[in-house]
Amino acid sequence: MDDKLKSKLKYLGLKYLDGSWKDVCDGAHKKKSSYHRFLSDIIEKEYLLKKDRARLTRLKAAKLPETFLMETYPFAKQPKLKKKLVMESYDSLSYMEQCQSICFIGRTGVGKTGLATSLLVHAIDNGYRGRYITFSELMETLLQSSADFSSKNMISKLASLDCLIIDDFCMGTLSEKLLSQAGLFFALMDKRHNKTCTIISTQLGFDDWGKYFKDSHLTAALIDRLTVNCIVFDMQKCKSIRDKNIQFGTNK
């Protein structure tokens, strides 16, 4: 392939042909492919390559701290978790198609984040856009957007995501400044309600949310929005599956 042709392939974004020109030509010659088959094969390969690049771009934009896959979750170690319900939602993508909220409630180490992340990765693999964010980071983001008068744009940006994971919900102590942003958080949840999928992992049951936000009316409205179209996985009786590598020193 000469430089002019190579330059044209790069300009057109035909990365598969650019990287496999000789193999493509040799393969067509060996198989004695028809023109129709030859062109169809090239188009299919270019399509799959571009589709996978788009998937990887969406995966990077999700800002996942770690990529978990449902196939690796140790269901055998969590007999109290409703595996059938998890897999029905996962396999059917109903949580995305029906714009559901999903809440994983349980103590630390039971695998809430792993399950939530697996659902997001599966959605991304199927063409959806998503984002992972911790609750504390989200509240700081909303606080900053309020300070520079960009809260409307920030809420619209977060509301437009097909799937949003809010990890460690109601974790940490809210400062007075962050408490003042609780209204913005509710506005975000209200805007996502029944339009997109929101996945929440938390150690606190619904009864404790009001104590955390110190606003019973706002909390009641928030829970009402979330639970209208929601799947709740109660993992409070599940055991920790987090690997521990603890070394104890001894005094000599």
N, C-alpha and C positions, 0 to 999 in steps of 0.2 A: 504494500500500500504506500503510495507516494505521500509527501507532506501535505500537498493541497487537499487530497481526499481526507487525510487524517484531520486537517484543520476544519473541514466542512462537517465531519462527524462530531467533532467537539462543539462546533457552533450549534448544531442541531440537538445536542445533548444525547446523542445515541451512544451511550457509554458501553453497552454490550458489544456493539459492532466495533467500536474503537478498540476495545481490549481483546476481541476474539475474531478479528477479521480473517486471519489465515485459517483458523479452525473452522469457521463457518463455511468458507469457500471449499476447503478440503472435504468437509463433511457432506456438503451438497453434491460435490463431484463424486464422492464415493457411493453415496446413496442413490445417485441419479435422480434427485428430487425434481418434481415438476416446479415450474415457476410459482405456481400457487402455493405449494407446500413450502418452498424455499422462503417466500416472503412471509407466509403465515408464521413459520417458525421464528423468524427474526422479530416480527412484531410481538409475538407472545413473549419472547425472552426480554425484549426491551420493556414491555409492559410490566412483567414480573419484577424486573430490576428496579424500575422507577417506583413501583408500588412498595417495594421493600425499603427503598431509600426514604420514602415518605413516612413509612412506619417508624423507622429509626429516628427520623426528625421529631415525630410526635412523642416518641419514647424519651428522647433527650429533653424535650420541652416540659415533660411531666415532672422533672426534677425529683425523681425517686431516689431516696438515700440508698436503697438496695432493691434489686429486681427479684421479687419472689414469684414463683410459679405454683399454680394450684397442685400440679403433679407431685410437688415435693412436700406438701403439707402433711404432717404425720397424724392423720385422722385416727389411726389405731391408738394413739396415746391420749386422745380426747373423746372417749366414748359418750360423754354427756353432750357433745356438740352434735347438732342435727346435720349430719353429713349429707343426707338425701336432699334436704332443703337448700344447703349450700350449693350442691352440684346441679340441682334443677335450675337455680338462678343463673349459675355460671354457664352451663351448657346451652341454655335457651337464650341467654343475653336479655332475659326479661327485665332485669334491673335497669338496662339501658333503654330498651324499647318502650317500657312502661313508665320511664322517668321516676323510678322509685328512690326512696331514701333507704339506706341500710345503716343500722346501728349495731356495732359490736360492743357489748358491755361485759367487762370482766377485768380481773386484776392483772397486774403486769406479768408478762412472760407467757401468757396463754396462747399467743399467736394472732392477736387481733390485727396488728399491722400487716402481718404476712398474708392473712386472708383478704384484707382490704386491698393491699397492693396487687395481689393476684387477680382480683376482679378488675382493677384498673388496667393492668397489663393486657388482660384478655380483651377489654374494650378497645384499647389502642390497637391491638393486633387486628381488630375487625373494623378499623377505619375511624374510630371516635377519637376526639381530642380530650385530654385530661390533665390534671395537675395534682400533685401531692403537696400538702402544706401542714405544718403543725399548727395547733390552735394558737399557741403563743406567737408564732411568726405571723399568723393571719391577723391577730389583734394588733400587733405592732405595725403591720402594713396598713391596716385601716386607720390607725392613729396617725401615721405619717401622711397618709392621703388627706386626712382631715386638716392637718397642719398646712399643707401646701394647696388646699382647695381642689384636690383632684379626686376626692372620694367618689363622686358620681362616675367618673371614668373608670376608676379602679373597681367599683362594684359591678359596672357593666362588663368589664373585662373578665372578672371572676364568674359572673353569672352566665356568660356565654359558653363556658367550658362544658362539654358534654358530661364529664364526670369529674367531681372534685372530692378528694379525700381530705378530711380534716382529722388529723391524728392527734392523740393525747388531748381530746376535748375536755375542757374544764380542768386542766392540769396547771399547777402553779397558782400563785396569788396575783389577782388582778390589782394593779395600782388604781388610784382614783382616776388617772388619765385614761387608762384602758377601760375602766368601768363606764366612762363617758362614751366610749365607742361601742357599747353593747347595742345601741340603737342601729348603728351602721351594720353590725353583724346580723341583726334581725332583718334589716333591709335586704342584705345579700341573700339570706335564707328565703325570704319572702319572694324575691325575684327568681330564685331557682325553683321554687315550689311547683311541682307538677310539670315542669318544663325540662328539667335536666336531672341527672342522678347525683346525689350527694351521699358520700359514705363517711360515717363518723365512727371513730373508735374512742372509747372512754372507759375509765375505771368507775365512774359514778352512774348510779341508776337515775332514772328520770326524777325521782323524789328529791334527789340532792341537788339538782340543777338550780333550783330557786335560791338555795342557800349560797351557792357559788356566785350567781349574778347579783344577788341582793335586790332582786326586782321580780316579785312574784307574778305580776301582770305580764311583763315581757316574757318571762320564762314560760308561762302558760300558753302564750300566743306562739312561741317558738316550738314547743312540744306539739301543739295542735297542728302546725304546718308540717312538721316532720312525720307525724304518725298517721296522717290522712292516707298516705300511700307509702307504706313503710314495711320493711322486714327487720325484725329485731332478733338478734342472736344473743341470747342470754348465756354468757360464758362465765358467770360468777362462781359456778361450782366446778369449773374446769381447773385443771392443775397446770402449773408452770411447766413448759417444755423447753425453756431456754437453757442451753448448755452453759454449765458453769465450770470455770477452771480456776479454782481457788487454791492458793498455796499458802500454807501457814509457816511462818518463821519460828524458830525456837531460840531461846536464850541459852547461850553456852557459857 
